[in-house]
Amino acid sequence: MDFADKTIVSAGDFGFARKAIFREPQLRWMSPRGSHSRLISGRVVIGSADECDIVVESNEASRIHAALEVHDAGVWVRDLGSSNGTWVNGVLVREALVPDGGTLHIGTVDLTLFYAQNDYEIELWPFERFGPLWGRSNLMRALFARLARLAESDSTVLIHGETGTGKELVAKAIHEHSARSNKPYVVVDCGALAESLLEGELFGHAKGAFTGAATARPGAIESAEGGTVFLDEIGELPLSMQPKLLRAIESKMVRRLGESHHRKVNVRFLAATHRDLGEMVNKGTFREDLFFRLSVLPVTVPPLRERMDDIPLLVERLLPGSSSQTVSPELLRELSRKRWPGNVRELRNFVERAMALGAREALEMGDPRRATPSLPAAATPAPGAREVFPPVSVEELFKVVRDRWLEHLEREYIRLMVERHKRDTVAIAQASGLDRSYVYRLIRKHEL
């Protein structure tokens, strides 16, 4: 039986709701205070900290121990770098699918997972669009309905998802549907700025606060007065900056560099990351108090491979409005068989390549097994090499070909630097002669 095997459409708050027979996951466990049970939906965190979604009373459990995520196939458990590990049916795991009746051993507590047969309703957004987001699958329409609920609140939202899933669009959609929609929406990319510049970017500075500060300047938080601040890639925020951000979120006050007084601000904070902040907390690279302060309202953006029903709609929306090209059913079936590790961003790149080169060649370019024809002997990759060279065609403008090769060169260079220096951006910047903030941008741009 599938995770959800029957759907019934009925009226709901947004025009529709889906009533489904689900193998509804439920955790049961015992503590000194008695028996407990908890229904699992979305993503929940288990640990000994009082702020966790599920609190286990064990001195041997880490404060943030493991995470459970509900997927179509069932519930996956992921250890978050705990001190004593996570066990499923007596086996130590890093990440695993928990079977029906399976036992999680966390600290000294055993929690049993059951997939009970229960009817319950899931709200679905009645449209295929929510702000800048598009999707017709039940998974995305359920996400849209949840985002509409989150937009009504003023609490902090933590958006989690793989690279390329559109976390920044989720943040934009929440802002556009909130009561703050007519106020500023300010984005701070925490991974694109050097640590020395980040504090001034967030909080601003007074005149003369440092060399070159000829005038006073408000920071991003002040600039968003009445509106929303989106902290993209919050997992890249330096540890030294985290207590300052925490104070700003909790007190809604900021202090510019070079000033002694604080300024009151009225903003809402949204944050996004592709990293697991719970695991970073256990490694000591992210503050626990900031983690819980950010994840008041957590939301997970599903990867494209879990919502293949959306591919025809997404391809249609990604084609330029002036395009007369159509997508054949055969091509759509082939696209639905791909895993899309880069998610919607990778699909967008495919559509752009297909517009320039044709769908068949665009598909072949994305296949690492493809051998590149018509290359000089000296440039031909060795057998088993991962590198695939861009095509050279005299049917295209020189600028198009040049830009494609420069993109390839840029990606391969920074990929090799990342491998050689073990992702140490300081070492990469020194070895390459590039600014560290530019190294950050290249790594994010090429999804490395």
Secondary structure, 3 states (H helix, E strand, C coil): CCCEEEEEEECCCCCEEEEEEEEEEEEEEEECCEEEEEECCCEEEEECCCCCCEECCCCCCCCCCEEEEEECCEEEEEECCCCCCEEECCEEECEEEECCCCEEEECCEEEEEEEEEEEEEEEECCCCEECCEECCCHHHHHHHHHHHHHHHCCCCEEEECCCCCCHHHHHHHHHHCCCCCCCCEEEEECCCCCHHHHHHHHHEECCCCCCCCCCCEECHHHHCCCCEEEEECHHHCCHHHHHHHHHHHHHCEECCECCCCCEECCCEEEEEECCCHHHHHHHCCCCHHHHHHHCCEEEECCCHHHCHHHHHHHHHHHCCCCCCCCCCHHHHHHHHHCCCCCHHHHHHHHHHHHHHHCHHHHHHHCCCCCCCCCCCHHHCCCCCCCCCCCCCCCCCCHHHHHHHHHHHHHHHHHHHHHHHCCCCHHHHHHHHCCCHHHHHHHHHHCCC
